[in-house]
Amino acid sequence: MVRKRNRKFQLSLSEVATIVVYFHLSHYREFKNYYLIEIKKNLKSEFPKAVSYNRFVELMPNALTVIDSFLSNSCLEKCSGISFIDSTILKVCDNRRIHSHKNLSFTNFFLWKKPVKGRTLQLDYSDNVNWSFKTRCKVFKDIAQRGKSSTGWFYGFKLHLIINDQGELLSFMVTPGNVDDRNLKVIFPLSKNIYGKLFGDRGYISQSLFESLYEKGIQLITKLKKNMRNKLIPFVDKILLRKRAIIESVNDELKNICQIQHTRHRSFFNWAVNLLSGLVAFSFFPKKTSLNLRSKDNLQLLLSP
């Protein structure tokens, strides 16, 4: 009879999820230093059964469903009638390594001969050498895709977000990097609980998308391209369209403070845990970027014709 190891978890799933989420609220840039210093030493009394770092990395995928459920049920806010939509890229490798994700073949390769005692090293030129190096990213193989944004090419995913005027998350979706922002399979699930006005950038200009959302009670408002005819829009919509930078600030906080993007992942599930826990941590921010539309002066502006 073959014995199989079936070790019980010393840490509960709630503790694992708490440790992962708290990392995004700390000042640490690397999870290993955070766990070894902050959890194992500074917070030893709060987590007396903290396991080793390698064991904790093995436990992280088990908390994925817990974090996802908590994010969907407790961290997403309600729509206020004024929403902003945007997408941001999530790279899984550096731009200089995009081409290394393809199969590389080398012919006429220089080979080093084994050194012989008493002789110097020599180069041997071989005409019939054909080596194939498969350096495909195994972690995200057949999952991530190559896409192009306003800043250039990238290899990874896209995070689609909708927020309200107070900078709170309303809905989100993760897609491969080659998915268009105007894809109805992305927009419809995102806007399921959205109503009123939805502001986006020029990447969301589409007559069919506008009509589809209008039938659902959502008015899509975007800036015009330079080669498009000018059209009249209400003065309030013009002002709110200029405030669309609020969602750019949210994307910046998610990447630079919550660290939802880095290129050091060795597991797809740990990448997903890092992303979802970053979104959960963002919902706990005491102060978010807001348009302050609840004030009396701004409220009068919105009520004006």
C-alpha positions as CSV (number, residue, x, y, z in Angstrom):
1,M,0.0,0.0,0.0
2,V,1.4,3.3,-1.1
3,R,1.3,6.0,1.5
4,K,0.2,9.4,0.4
5,R,0.7,12.6,2.3
6,N,-2.5,14.5,3.1
7,R,-1.4,17.3,5.4
8,K,-4.1,19.2,7.2
9,F,-4.1,23.0,7.0
10,Q,-2.7,24.7,10.0
11,L,-4.1,28.0,8.7
12,S,-7.8,28.4,7.9
13,L,-8.8,29.7,4.5
14,S,-10.0,32.9,6.1
15,E,-6.5,33.5,7.6
16,V,-4.9,32.8,4.3
17,A,-7.2,35.2,2.6
18,T,-6.6,37.8,5.3
19,I,-2.8,37.6,4.9
20,V,-3.0,37.9,1.1
21,V,-5.3,40.9,1.2
22,Y,-3.3,42.7,3.9
23,F,-0.2,42.4,1.7
24,H,-1.8,44.9,-0.7
25,L,-2.5,47.3,2.2
26,S,1.1,47.2,3.5
27,H,4.2,49.0,2.3
28,Y,6.0,45.9,1.1
29,R,6.8,45.4,-2.6
30,E,7.7,41.7,-2.4
31,F,5.4,39.1,-0.9
32,K,8.2,37.0,0.5
33,N,9.7,39.8,2.6
34,Y,6.2,40.7,3.7
35,Y,5.4,37.2,4.9
36,L,8.7,36.5,6.6
37,I,9.0,39.9,8.4
38,E,5.4,41.2,8.9
39,I,3.5,37.9,9.4
40,K,6.1,35.6,10.9
41,K,7.7,38.2,13.2
42,N,5.6,41.4,13.7
43,L,2.2,39.7,13.6
44,K,3.2,36.4,15.2
45,S,0.6,36.8,18.0
46,E,-2.2,37.3,15.4
47,F,-1.1,34.3,13.4
48,P,0.5,31.9,15.8
49,K,0.1,28.9,13.5
50,A,1.7,30.6,10.5
51,V,3.4,28.0,8.3
52,S,6.6,28.4,6.3
53,Y,6.7,30.6,3.3
54,N,6.9,27.7,0.8
55,R,3.9,26.0,2.4
56,F,1.9,29.2,2.4
57,V,2.5,29.6,-1.3
58,E,1.0,26.1,-1.8
59,L,-2.0,27.1,0.3
60,M,-2.8,30.3,-1.6
61,P,-4.8,28.8,-4.5
62,N,-7.2,27.2,-2.0
63,A,-8.3,30.7,-0.9
64,L,-9.2,31.8,-4.5
65,T,-12.9,30.9,-4.2
66,V,-13.1,32.5,-0.7
67,I,-11.6,35.8,-2.0
68,D,-13.7,35.8,-5.1
69,S,-16.9,35.2,-3.2
70,F,-16.1,38.0,-0.7
71,L,-15.2,40.4,-3.5
72,S,-18.4,39.7,-5.4
73,N,-20.8,39.8,-2.4
74,S,-19.2,42.4,-0.1
75,C,-16.9,44.7,-2.0
76,L,-18.9,45.8,-5.0
77,E,-20.9,48.9,-4.5
78,K,-24.3,50.1,-6.0
79,C,-24.7,52.3,-9.1
80,S,-25.5,55.9,-8.5
81,G,-26.6,56.7,-12.1
82,I,-23.2,58.2,-13.1
83,S,-20.6,55.5,-14.0
84,F,-17.2,55.4,-15.7
85,I,-15.9,52.5,-17.7
86,D,-12.3,51.7,-18.8
87,S,-9.8,48.8,-19.2
88,T,-6.2,48.5,-18.2
89,I,-3.6,46.1,-19.3
90,L,-2.1,43.4,-17.0
91,K,1.3,42.3,-18.4
92,V,2.7,38.9,-17.5
93,C,6.1,39.5,-19.0
94,D,8.3,42.4,-19.9
95,N,7.9,43.9,-23.4
96,R,11.4,42.9,-24.3
97,R,10.5,39.3,-23.8
98,I,7.4,39.2,-25.9
99,H,9.2,37.6,-28.8
100,S,10.7,34.9,-26.5
101,H,7.2,33.5,-26.2
102,K,7.5,32.1,-29.7
103,N,9.5,29.0,-30.8
104,L,13.0,29.9,-31.8
105,S,15.1,27.8,-34.1
106,F,18.8,28.3,-34.7
107,T,20.9,26.9,-37.6
108,N,24.6,27.0,-38.2
109,F,25.2,27.3,-34.4
110,F,28.6,27.6,-32.9
111,L,29.4,24.8,-30.4
112,W,32.0,24.8,-27.8
113,K,34.2,21.8,-27.8
114,K,35.0,20.1,-24.5
115,P,38.4,21.3,-23.3
116,V,41.2,18.9,-23.7
117,K,43.9,18.8,-21.1
118,G,46.9,20.8,-22.3
119,R,45.0,22.5,-25.2
120,T,43.1,25.7,-25.5
121,L,39.3,25.9,-26.2
122,Q,38.3,26.0,-29.9
123,L,35.1,26.8,-31.7
124,D,33.7,24.2,-34.0
125,Y,31.4,25.4,-36.9
126,S,28.6,23.0,-37.6
127,D,26.5,23.3,-40.8
128,N,23.9,20.8,-39.9
129,V,22.9,21.9,-36.4
130,N,19.2,22.7,-36.0
131,W,18.2,23.4,-32.4
132,S,14.6,24.3,-31.5
133,F,14.3,26.3,-28.2
134,K,10.7,26.3,-26.9
135,T,10.7,29.2,-24.4
136,R,6.9,29.6,-24.3
137,C,5.6,31.0,-21.0
138,K,4.3,27.8,-19.5
139,V,2.4,29.6,-16.6
140,F,0.0,31.4,-18.9
141,K,0.2,29.2,-22.0
142,D,-3.0,29.3,-24.1
143,I,-4.5,31.7,-21.5
144,A,-2.8,35.1,-21.9
145,Q,-2.7,36.7,-25.4
146,R,-0.8,39.4,-27.1
147,G,-2.7,42.7,-27.4
148,K,-2.1,46.3,-28.2
149,S,-3.0,49.3,-26.2
150,S,-2.5,53.1,-26.6
151,T,1.0,52.6,-25.1
152,G,2.1,49.7,-27.4
153,W,2.1,45.9,-27.5
154,F,1.9,43.7,-24.5
155,Y,1.4,40.1,-23.6
156,G,-1.1,39.3,-20.9
157,F,-4.7,40.2,-19.9
158,K,-7.1,43.1,-19.7
159,L,-8.9,44.2,-16.6
160,H,-12.3,45.9,-17.5
161,L,-13.7,48.1,-14.7
162,I,-16.8,50.1,-14.1
163,I,-16.8,52.6,-11.1
164,N,-19.2,55.2,-9.8
165,D,-18.7,58.9,-9.1
166,Q,-17.2,58.1,-5.7
167,G,-14.4,55.9,-7.1
168,E,-16.0,52.6,-5.9
169,L,-15.9,49.4,-7.9
170,L,-19.2,48.4,-9.4
171,S,-18.2,45.5,-11.6
172,F,-15.1,44.0,-13.2
173,M,-14.0,41.4,-15.7
174,V,-10.7,39.9,-16.8
175,T,-10.2,38.9,-20.5
176,P,-7.2,37.9,-22.6
177,G,-5.2,40.9,-24.0
178,N,-6.6,40.6,-27.5
179,V,-10.2,41.1,-26.6
180,D,-11.8,44.4,-27.9
181,D,-13.2,46.8,-25.2
182,R,-16.4,47.0,-27.2
183,N,-17.1,43.3,-27.2
184,L,-20.7,42.8,-26.2
185,K,-19.8,39.6,-24.3
186,V,-17.7,41.9,-22.1
187,I,-19.9,45.0,-21.9
188,F,-23.2,43.2,-21.1
189,P,-22.1,41.3,-18.0
190,L,-20.2,44.4,-16.8
191,S,-23.3,46.6,-17.2
192,K,-25.8,44.1,-15.7
193,N,-26.6,46.3,-12.7
194,I,-25.7,49.7,-14.2
195,Y,-28.2,52.4,-15.2
196,G,-28.1,56.0,-16.1
197,K,-25.1,57.6,-17.8
198,L,-21.9,55.6,-18.6
199,F,-18.8,57.6,-19.6
200,G,-15.9,56.1,-21.5
201,D,-13.0,57.0,-23.7
202,R,-12.8,56.9,-27.5
203,G,-12.1,53.2,-27.5
204,Y,-15.8,52.6,-26.8
205,I,-17.2,54.5,-29.8
206,S,-19.6,52.2,-31.5
207,Q,-23.1,52.8,-32.8
208,S,-24.2,49.3,-32.3
209,L,-22.9,49.3,-28.7
210,F,-24.6,52.6,-28.0
211,E,-28.0,51.3,-29.3
212,S,-27.6,48.0,-27.4
213,L,-26.9,49.8,-24.1
214,Y,-29.6,52.4,-24.7
215,E,-32.2,49.6,-24.9
216,K,-31.1,48.6,-21.4
217,G,-31.5,52.1,-20.1
218,I,-27.9,53.1,-20.2
219,Q,-26.6,56.1,-22.1
220,L,-23.1,55.7,-23.3
221,I,-21.2,59.0,-23.6
222,T,-17.8,59.2,-25.2
223,K,-15.5,61.8,-26.6
224,L,-15.4,62.3,-30.4
225,K,-12.6,61.5,-32.7
226,K,-10.9,64.2,-34.7
227,N,-12.4,63.0,-38.0
228,M,-16.0,62.8,-36.6
229,R,-18.7,65.4,-36.9
230,N,-19.3,67.5,-33.9
231,K,-22.6,67.0,-32.0
232,L,-24.4,68.8,-29.2
233,I,-24.4,67.2,-25.8
234,P,-25.7,68.7,-22.5
235,F,-23.3,71.0,-20.6
236,V,-23.4,68.7,-17.6
237,D,-22.3,65.7,-19.7
238,K,-19.4,67.7,-21.1
239,I,-18.2,68.5,-17.5
240,L,-18.6,64.9,-16.4
241,L,-16.8,63.7,-19.6
242,R,-13.8,65.8,-18.5
243,K,-13.9,64.1,-15.1
244,R,-13.4,60.7,-16.7
245,A,-9.8,60.7,-15.4
246,I,-11.2,59.5,-12.1
247,I,-11.1,55.9,-13.4
248,E,-7.5,56.4,-14.6
249,S,-6.6,57.3,-11.0
250,V,-8.3,54.1,-9.9
251,N,-6.3,52.1,-12.4
252,D,-3.1,53.8,-11.2
253,E,-3.9,53.0,-7.5
254,L,-4.6,49.4,-8.3
255,K,-1.3,48.9,-10.1
256,N,1.1,51.1,-8.0
257,I,-0.5,50.7,-4.5
258,C,-2.3,47.4,-4.7
259,Q,0.3,45.9,-7.0
260,I,-2.2,43.8,-9.1
261,Q,0.4,43.7,-11.9
262,H,3.9,42.2,-11.9
263,T,5.8,39.7,-14.0
264,R,7.1,37.3,-11.3
265,H,4.2,34.8,-11.1
266,R,4.9,31.1,-11.3
267,S,1.3,29.9,-11.1
268,F,-1.8,31.0,-12.8
269,F,-3.9,30.5,-9.7
270,N,-1.6,32.6,-7.6
271,W,-1.8,35.3,-10.2
272,A,-5.6,35.2,-9.9
273,V,-5.3,35.3,-6.1
274,N,-3.0,38.3,-6.3
275,L,-5.4,40.1,-8.7
276,L,-8.6,39.5,-6.7
277,S,-7.0,40.2,-3.3
278,G,-5.8,43.5,-4.8
279,L,-9.3,44.5,-5.7
280,V,-10.5,43.5,-2.3
281,A,-7.8,45.6,-0.7
282,F,-8.8,48.6,-2.8
283,S,-12.3,48.4,-1.5
284,F,-10.9,48.9,2.0
285,F,-9.2,52.2,1.2
286,P,-10.4,54.8,3.7
287,K,-10.3,57.5,1.0
288,K,-10.9,57.0,-2.7
289,T,-10.7,59.4,-5.6
290,S,-14.2,61.0,-5.8
291,L,-16.0,63.7,-7.8
292,N,-17.8,65.0,-4.6
293,L,-21.1,65.2,-6.5
294,R,-22.9,64.9,-3.2
295,S,-22.1,68.5,-2.2
296,K,-24.8,71.1,-2.6
297,D,-23.0,73.2,-5.2
298,N,-22.2,70.2,-7.5
299,L,-25.7,68.8,-7.0
300,Q,-27.3,72.1,-8.3
301,L,-25.0,71.8,-11.3
302,L,-26.3,68.3,-12.1
303,L,-29.9,69.3,-11.6
304,S,-29.6,72.3,-14.0
305,P,-30.9,71.8,-17.6
